[in-house]
Amino acid sequence: MLAIIGGTGMTQLACLEISHRQVMRTPYGEPSGPLTFGRISNHEIVFLARHGYGHTIPPHAVNYRANLWALQSLKPARVVSVASVGGIRADLMPGTIAVPDQIIDYTHSRKFTYFDGSDRPVTHIDFTEPYCPVTRGRLLAAAKRANEKIIDGGVYAATQGPRLESAAEVNRMERDGADMVGMTGMPEAALAKELGLCYATLAVVANYAAGRGTSAHVIRLEDVHAVLEKAMVSVRDILEQLVELDGD
């Protein structure tokens, strides 16, 4: 089974033939919403809207631990996160889709691990490669099958939100080596790693990051929504090919 976490621009999956929804409870509270089960091209998947189905949960308030725990309980073959980002690198223009291979965490005060509490031993996970290379490879192959242009690799800078970044902050991130910036990449990636999930991200560039391109002086949110609406068609095409690859 493929598990998909939808971010901004993807609160539902149009290509999904829904069979049922299920409310899940975990030791870490409730996920962002009921899990939606169904089929794409006759292959079973489960979908979760990260920000809730009405897009009411801001990035810093998402219960990432409950979301990943609920999906892990279903033993999915892989988990694909769909996330909107701002493009820092020049070739990451609005509408571009990338599969990042590294991440820098600028978030704070989030529940970021399952290994806390005096009843558990100190546990360190290896985070050298934050994303599953096999799942990344499948996403790239699926994009090729779908004839969708995609960028292989990139460093995702995860920020706290919900506000967007200043131009000076983006300049600092660029000096740090970041190529794109978003608000939901962490602790989601680390929690998936702790649970042993094969997790990777489809990053959809919704806008130029602050201080760049058409965002040199202001980021117009109405333009962001228009870009995401168009780009999500390509995302769905890639996901449809991914389930076919997994089925094969």
N, C-alpha and C positions, 0 to 999 in steps of 0.2 A: 504493500500500500504506500502511495505517495501522500505526504502531508504538505500542505501549502499554507503559509502564513501570509495573509494579504495586508499590505500597509495602506498608506494614503493613496487614493485613486483606485483601490481594489478592496472594497468592503464586501463585494460578492463576486462570484465567478460565473460569467455569463455562459460559458461552455459546459458548465457542470449540470448533469442530469441528477437532481437531488432525490435521494431516497428517504432520508430522515434527518432530524436534528436531535442532538443529545446534550443535555446539561451535564457537565462534569464537575465533580468536586475533588479537591486535592488537599494534601496536608498543608498547602501553602495558600489556601483560599480558592476562590473561583477564577477561572480563566476570563478572558475579555468578553466571552459570550459563548453560546452553545456551539458545539462542534457540528459542522454540516457535512454529512456523508453523502456520497453519490458516485457517479461514474463519468469519466471522460473517455469517449471512444471505447466504451465497454470495459474500462479499467477502473478499479475502485480507488477512490481518493478521499481524503478528509481535508476540510478547509476551515480555517479559523481567521476571523477578522481581528487583527492585532489591536485596533483602536475601538472595537465594538462595532456592531452592525449599523449603528447610527453615527459612527465616527465621533464618539463623545469622550474617549479616553485619551488625554494628552500623552506624549511620549514618556515623560518622567513618571507618570502614574500607572503605566501598563504593568500588570502583574506578570512579569516575564517568567517568574518561577512557576506559577500555576499553569501558564500557557504551555511551556515546554514539558512540564511533568504530565499534563493531560495527554499531550501528543505522544510522549514516550510510552505511556501505558498501553497504547495501541500497537506498539512495536512496528512503526512504519519503516519501510526499506530506506527512505531518505526524507529529509525535510528541506523544502525550498522556501526561503523567505523572499518576498517581493517588497522592496523598499524604495521610496523616492529619495533622491539625493540632489544636492547642488553640485554642479561641475566646477572644480577648481582647475584641473588641467585643461589646456586649451582645446584638446580634441574631444573633451566631454561636454559637448554642447547639448542644449535642451532637446529631448527626444531620444538621445543616445541610451543604449542599454549596455551595461557592463556586468562582468562577473568578477568582483573583487577577490584578491587572494591574500590581502593583509588588512590589519585594522589597528587604529590608534584610539585609545579610550580617553575621552575628555569628560566623561560623565562623573557624577558624584551623588552620594546619598541614595543610591538605588540598591535594592536587595539583589546582590550580584553573585551569590553563591549558595549552593545547597550544603556546603561544608562549614556551617557555623553552629555554635552551641557547645556547651561544655560536655555534652554526652557523646561527642564525635571526635575522632582523632584528627589531628592536623593533616590535611590532604592538599597536595599541590598537583594540579594537572599540567601537562605539557601543552603550551599554547603557541608553539613555534609556527605551526600552520593552523590558523584559526578556522579555516574552512576545509571541509572534506574534499580532497583532490579528486576523488572518484565522482562525487556529485557535481563538482565544478566541470569536470570533463563531460559528463552527460549533458549538462546545460549547454555547453559549447556545441556539442554534437547535435543537440536538438535544434539549436538556432540555425545551424547549417542546413539541416533537413527542412526547416521551415523557410529557408531563403531569407532569414532575418539577419541584418548586420549586427554584430555584437563585439564588444571589446573584451579581450582576455586579460584579466588582471587589473590591478589598481589598489591603492591604499584608501580604505574607508575611514574617515575621521568621525567618531561618534561623539556628538555633543549633547548637552543636557536638555536644551529646549525649555519650554515650548517656543521661546522667541527665536528668531533667526539670528545669525551671527553678524558681527560688525565686520567691515572690510579689513580692519587691522587684525582681528582674530583669524580671518581666513588667510591673511598674509602669513601669520605665524604658523598656521597649519601647513601651508605650502612649504615653508622653510623646514618644517618637521618631516616632510615627505608625503603629505596627504595629497590624494588626487581628487577626492570627492568628499562631501560632508553630508551627514544625515543624523537623525536623532534616535534611531531604534536599533542600531547595530550591536550595541552593548547595553546590558549584559547578555543579550539573547544568544550571541555566538558562544560566549564562555559557558553559559548554562547548558547549551546543546552539547558542548564538548564534555562537560562533567557527566552528562547522562549517556555519553557514548553514541549520540545521534550523528548520522551522516548528514551534515547540515551545510548549505551554501546559500548565497544570496544572489538574486537578480536585482541589480541596482538600476533604477530608472532615473535618468537625469531629468528633473522637472524644470530646472532653471540654472542659469549661471550662478555660482556662489557670489556673495556680496563683494562688490568692487570689481567685478569682471563682466565683460561683454555688455549685454543689455541690462545687467544688474549693477552697472557702475555706480549709480546713485540711489536706486530704489529697486526692490523686487516686487513686481506687480502680481499679486496672488491670483487675479483673474487669468493672467497669462499662464501661470503654473497649472491651473486646473485644465485649461484647454490642451496643454502639452500632454498632461497625464492621460486625459481621455483618449487621445490619439495613440499614445505609446502603449496603453494597456491592450490594444488590439494585437500588437506585436507580441506582447508578453503572453497573451492567451495562445497565440499560435505556437510559441516556444513550448509552453506547458503541454499542449496537445501532443506535440512531437516527443516530449519527454516521456509521457505515459506510454506512448507507442514503443519507444526504445526500451523502457523498463519491462513492458509486456513481452517484447521480443527476447 
